[in-house]
Amino acid sequence: MAVYFFYGDEDFNIDLELKKMSSKLNPDFKSMSLQTLDGPDFNTLINALRSTPMMFGEMLIIINSEEYFLTNKNFFDEKELEEIEEALNNTPDSLNVVFVLKLPRNEKKSPDSRRKLYKILSKFNVKKFPVIETYKTSEIESWIKNQAKQKSIKLEQDAINLLIDSIGNNLREFDIELDKLKLLAYPETTINKSMVEEVCNSNEDLFAFSEMLMKGERDKALLEYKKLIEKKHPLEILSAIQTMLRKWIIIKTNQRLPMEELTRLTGMREYGIKQTLQKLKNTKISNIVQLKENLFEAEYKIKSAECLDIESEVECAIIR
């Protein structure tokens, strides 16, 4: 028997841990041995906890628990909670149950320890997954090295430094870049600074594109957009730009906050924040917000198949 409670605001590390656990299941019976439930009601949950794995070895049940902790609703009554606790104490040896609580990133929230369900789960295997603060560069560096090792590659120190300068503390983005670097380096396994610079060029194009938008240089921005869509899908471009705009809005509206707080809110390093503030010095916050709304609307229409021409939809959002 193994019962776990994973919680924290670094959802990517949680996903990695779950992936590691699911990789140990028999691949021939994975459709039967892996089950994910999103905030199940009592009957669904208790039936899952009382599951008896059959001939296919261990079974893993993942319970996404946000509804249990992030709402004011008392999901279970006292009798139900007693049954849940009893079921957890008597799960079969080959059944692994993981309650997962992904908290809002960078909001310093914790699960309510007063809730009976928390008290029950805290008796088992509890693991917290916090965001690594941007100033903890040694921890970020250690994570990058470990993740690179998992991918059978190794990064030189100046390559790691450049990655951290470019990305900050976004672990999911680090992972994506490491995959790109592995392909770029093949058949070699050592990543150097020039390789990182080559991979990050497309990101620099995105920054140039977004800065032109901020300056109101729509004609130049459209030309950059035309270049970008030769390398990236419009949705990928929109996603990256939306992330930048969100950070810019936070910086622009909270520039009186201490630098440490701004790094926490944005995931950016101090140098990057100072550079962004300088570039946005003459830009109205209303223009940034309006652009973000336009691009969000374009993204929604694309994803909901409401537009016939994806590229033109984004162009119109830029011009408006």
Residue, then its C-alpha position, 0 to 999 in steps of 0.5 A: m500500500a502507498v498513499y501520497f499527498f502531493y501539493g504545491d505551486e510548481d505543477f511541472n515538478i508534480d507532473l514529473e513525479l507522477k510521470k515517474m510513478s506511472s512509468k513503473l506500471n506494466p505498459d501492456f495494461k496501462s489503460m487499466s492500471l492508471q486512473t485519473l479522477d478530477g475531484p470525484d464525489f464520495n461514491t466515485l472516490i470510495n469505489a476507486l480506493r477500494s479497487t482491487p488490482m487484477m493480474f496486471g500488477e500495480m495500479l495507480i490512481i491519481i486524485n486531482s483534489e483542487e475542488y476539495f481544498l480551493t473552494n469553501k464547499n465541504f465536499f464530504d460529511e463526517k461519516e464519509l470522511e471516516e470511510i475514506e480514512e478507513a479505505l486509505n488505511n486498508t488499500p491493497d499492497s499493489l494499489n498506489v493512490v496519489f492525491v494532487l493539489k496544484l496551488p496557484r503559482n507564486e501566491k504562497k498558498s497552502p492547503d487548509s490544515r484545518r480541514k479533516l481531509y488534510k488531517i487524514l492525508s497528512k498521516f501518509n506520504v506528504k510531499k510539497f512542490p514549491v516554485i524555486e525562487t528566481y534568486k535561488t540560482s544554485e537550486i535552479e542550476s541543480w534542477i537543470k543539471n538533473q533534468a539534462k541527465q535524465k535526457s542523457i545530455k550535459l550542459e557547460q556552465d556558461a550554457i546553463n547561465l545563459l539559459i537561466d538568464s533567458i528563462g528565469n525559473n520556469l521549469r516547464e520552459f527549461d524542459i522544452e529548451l533542453d529537448k530542443l538542445k538535445l536535438l540540435a546537439y545530436p549525435e553529441t551530448t554536450i551543450n555549449k553556450s553557442m547552442v543555447e544562443e542558437v535555440c534562443n534566437s526565435n525567442e529574441d524574434l518574439f521579443a523584437f515583435s512584442e517591443m514593436l507592438m509596444k512602441g506602436e510600430r504596427d507595420k514593422a510588427l506585422l513584418e516580424y509576425k510574417k517572419l515568425i509564422e515561418k518558424k512557429h504556429p500562430l498559437e505558439i506565438l500568441s501563447a508566448i506573447q500573452t506570457m510576456l504581456r502578462k509580465w509587463i502588466i505586472i511590472k508596469t502596475n507594480q513598479r513601486l513594489p520591492m524588487e524581490e516581490l517583482t521577481r516573485l510575481t513575474g519569475m524574472r530576474e532583477y536585470g530583466i525587470k529593470q530592462t523591461l521597465q526602461k523599455l515600457k517607460n513611455t508605454k501606457i498600461s491601457n495600450i498593453v491591456q488592450l493588446k492583450e485583450n485583442l490577442f486573447e480574443a484572437e486565440y479564443k476564436i482560433k481554438s474554438a474554430e470560429c475563424l477561417d484564416i488563422e494568420s489573418e485573425v492574429e494580424c487583425a488583432i495586432i492592427r486593432 
